[in-house]
Amino acid sequence: MRPERLDATFMALADPTRRSILSRLLAEGDATVTELAAPFAISQPAISKHLKVLERAGLISRGRDAQRRPCRIEAKPLAEATGWLDGYRRLWERNFERLDALLGELQAPLKTAKRPKRRRT
């Protein structure tokens, strides 16, 4: 993935309104600007600006359906960002596995050591 595309994807995802728009498109499919603006207490021009950011990042595309211009989610940039993040997930998993192994080695002598017997009174 090109670094500038990854930057655009994460910049677009940094805003909660844009994430909500993507969630809506993912859950319910294509939608017009008016439909996407409905749940928000912001103006339609503000929603249009958010859509332009998402479109520049390649996260949505706009089609033509007679008088409508529905927006649809595009999966490729999200898949690329997920792939990039997955490399870090694997790195952390390996680190945690090494830490688990070290803790197991450190705890092994404690498990085999005999505990002193308690006196009954």
C-alpha positions as CSV (number, residue, x, y, z in Angstrom):
1,M,0.0,0.0,0.0
2,R,1.3,3.5,-0.8
3,P,2.0,5.5,2.3
4,E,-0.1,8.5,1.1
5,R,-3.1,6.2,0.5
6,L,-2.6,4.7,4.0
7,D,-2.4,8.3,5.4
8,A,-5.6,9.3,3.6
9,T,-7.4,6.2,4.9
10,F,-6.4,6.8,8.5
11,M,-7.1,10.5,8.3
12,A,-10.6,9.8,7.0
13,L,-11.2,7.2,9.7
14,A,-10.1,9.6,12.4
15,D,-13.4,11.4,12.4
16,P,-16.3,9.8,14.2
17,T,-18.9,11.3,11.7
18,R,-17.0,9.7,8.8
19,R,-16.8,6.4,10.7
20,S,-20.5,6.5,11.3
21,I,-21.2,7.2,7.6
22,L,-19.1,4.2,6.7
23,S,-20.8,2.0,9.3
24,R,-24.2,3.1,7.8
25,L,-23.1,2.3,4.3
26,L,-21.7,-1.1,5.4
27,A,-24.9,-2.0,7.3
28,E,-27.5,-0.7,4.9
29,G,-25.9,-0.4,1.5
30,D,-25.9,2.5,-0.9
31,A,-27.4,5.8,0.2
32,T,-27.8,9.4,-1.0
33,V,-26.3,12.4,0.7
34,T,-29.7,13.3,2.2
35,E,-30.1,9.8,3.6
36,L,-26.6,9.9,5.1
37,A,-27.2,13.3,6.6
38,A,-30.5,12.4,8.3
39,P,-29.1,11.0,11.6
40,F,-26.7,13.9,12.1
41,A,-27.3,17.3,13.7
42,I,-25.1,19.0,11.0
43,S,-25.9,20.6,7.7
44,Q,-26.0,18.8,4.4
45,P,-23.0,20.8,3.1
46,A,-21.0,19.6,6.2
47,I,-21.9,16.0,5.3
48,S,-20.9,16.6,1.7
49,K,-17.4,17.7,3.0
50,H,-17.1,14.5,5.0
51,L,-18.1,12.5,1.9
52,K,-15.4,14.3,-0.2
53,V,-12.8,13.3,2.4
54,L,-14.0,9.7,2.3
55,E,-14.1,9.8,-1.5
56,R,-10.6,11.2,-1.8
57,A,-9.4,8.4,0.5
58,G,-11.1,5.9,-1.8
59,L,-13.3,4.7,1.0
60,I,-16.5,5.5,-0.9
61,S,-17.5,6.0,-4.5
62,R,-20.5,7.9,-6.0
63,G,-22.6,6.4,-8.7
64,R,-25.4,7.6,-10.9
65,D,-28.9,6.3,-10.7
66,A,-31.2,8.6,-12.7
67,Q,-31.5,11.7,-10.5
68,R,-29.8,10.1,-7.5
69,R,-26.1,9.9,-6.8
70,P,-25.8,7.1,-4.3
71,C,-22.7,6.6,-2.2
72,R,-21.3,3.2,-1.8
73,I,-18.5,1.8,0.4
74,E,-15.3,0.7,-1.2
75,A,-13.6,-2.2,0.5
76,K,-10.1,-2.1,-0.9
77,P,-8.6,0.8,1.2
78,L,-10.1,-0.7,4.3
79,A,-8.6,-4.2,3.4
80,E,-5.2,-2.6,2.8
81,A,-5.3,-0.7,6.1
82,T,-6.3,-3.9,7.9
83,G,-3.4,-5.7,6.2
84,W,-1.0,-3.0,7.4
85,L,-2.4,-3.2,11.0
86,D,-2.3,-7.0,10.9
87,G,1.5,-6.9,10.6
88,Y,1.6,-5.1,13.9
89,R,-0.9,-7.5,15.5
90,R,1.4,-10.4,14.6
91,L,4.4,-8.6,16.1
92,W,2.5,-8.0,19.4
93,E,1.3,-11.6,19.5
94,R,4.9,-12.9,19.1
95,N,6.0,-10.5,21.9
96,F,3.2,-11.7,24.2
97,E,4.1,-15.4,23.4
98,R,7.7,-14.7,24.4
99,L,6.5,-13.0,27.6
100,D,4.3,-15.9,28.4
101,A,7.2,-18.3,27.9
102,L,9.4,-16.2,30.1
103,L,6.8,-16.0,32.8
104,G,6.3,-19.8,32.6
105,E,10.1,-20.3,33.1
106,L,10.2,-18.0,36.0
107,Q,7.2,-19.6,37.7
108,A,8.3,-23.2,37.2
109,P,10.8,-23.2,40.1
110,L,8.1,-21.7,42.4
111,K,5.6,-24.5,41.5
112,T,8.1,-27.3,42.3
113,A,9.4,-25.8,45.5
114,K,8.0,-27.4,48.6
115,R,5.9,-25.4,50.9
116,P,6.6,-25.7,54.6
117,K,4.0,-27.7,56.5
118,R,1.7,-25.7,58.6
119,R,1.3,-26.6,62.3
120,R,-2.1,-27.5,63.6
121,T,-2.9,-26.0,66.9
